[in-house]
Structure formats: C-alpha cells, structure tokens
Amino acid sequence: LDKAGDMQLPQVNGFRTLRGLGVSGEAEGHALLLGNQALLNDQQVDTKAIEADISAEASQGATPVLLAIDGKAVALLAVRDPLRSDSVAALQRLHKAGYRLVMLTGDNPTTANAIAKEAGIDEVIAGVLPDGKAEAIKHLQSEGRQVAMVGDGINDAPALAQADVGIAMGGGSDVAIETAAITLMRHSLMGVADALAISRATLRNMKQNLLG
C-alpha cells in the first residue's frame, strides 16, 4: 500500500456504482468492472476459469472481488474483516437469551455460511440485493417471526423500516439512523445485547408495577 501511494494512477471516467454488484468505469480506453461474480456474469464475462479459486476463497470466509478489463476476468482479490471478539461474545449472549440469529447479506452463500459457522449464527439468507432485504424480512414475518434488524448502511434502511424493531449501529449512515427505532452509541454488537437486556428488564418492571 505504501508503494501504491506513490503511483501515478490513470483517470477513471464514467464511474458508476452498481448496487449490490460493484462498480464500473473506463480508464485509458479500457472498460473496467470491479465487483462480485454476479456483476461479471451479468456483463457476459466468463468466470469459469477462476471458479475454483473463487470457491476456495469463499469457503475461508473471504469475499471474492473480481476485476475484468475489456470483458475479460484478469484478477481475483479476497477481502475479509476478521470477526471481532466482542461480536462473537455478543452473539453468544443473544443465543443464551433465546434469540434466533439470522445473517442477511448480499455476500455469496459460501462466504456467508463460513462466517456464520465461525460466529455461531443459526440461519443464513445470502446473495440478497439491497432492494431484497426488506422482502426477506417480510417473508420471515409472514412465518410468524418477530424480527429485529441490525444495520448501518444506506442499503439497510428499507429493511430497518420493515423490521418490527430497527436497530442502527453507531457511526452508520444518516438514513439508517433516521429509519431505525433504536440507535446505538457505539459500533458494537454488544450494544445490541445490552439494549435488548435493558428492554426486557424495563418491561418486567412495568408488569410488576402494574400487576404487583
């Protein structure tokens, strides 16, 4: 990265963000695509030659990011954020409190399932585009489930609004914070466990005061 900071990078023209897929643009007369496998496949870029490598990275919990130049896949990057220890501890607390944990993500199923297994998450709904997150929550609700959604990005806002309880992480986008019913002051899942524990204790005290 230090070496890259000294490089003279070409000007990118026609830059576009493709929600849930990646980005596109042109540089020095070449058409560029950078994103997930679905992006390249949608643009008729053949990825068969690197599918084994994509699967191998995804099975380790990494997110494969592909680069295509002029309609040809030329590079595969693997990106992963290690699980924070407090996140795993928070999920364990939620489990013990009786909550079922569902991961709702646009990532590919192999990557999502690898991370869910490591984190102790019960169910995975993967490969969901931003517009489909609210529909996924609506489907869970149609099964009789009460859903609390935790999110922090612009793409999470419709899902936060659809959920029975929307919880925005501290430091998230303004849209997510405005949409959510609860906004946490810190960017940690431990805050979710704390908020739910406080709400249960508050409800318990209210019932005791009313019913004796």
Helices and strands as residue ranges (DSSP letters): G 4-6, E 12-18, E 22-27, E 30-35, H 37-42, G 48-50, H 51-59, E 63-69, E 72-79, H 85-96, E 102-104, H 109-119, E 123-125, G 130-132, H 133-142, E 148-151, G 154-156, H 157-162, E 165-168, H 174-179, E 182-183, H 189-211
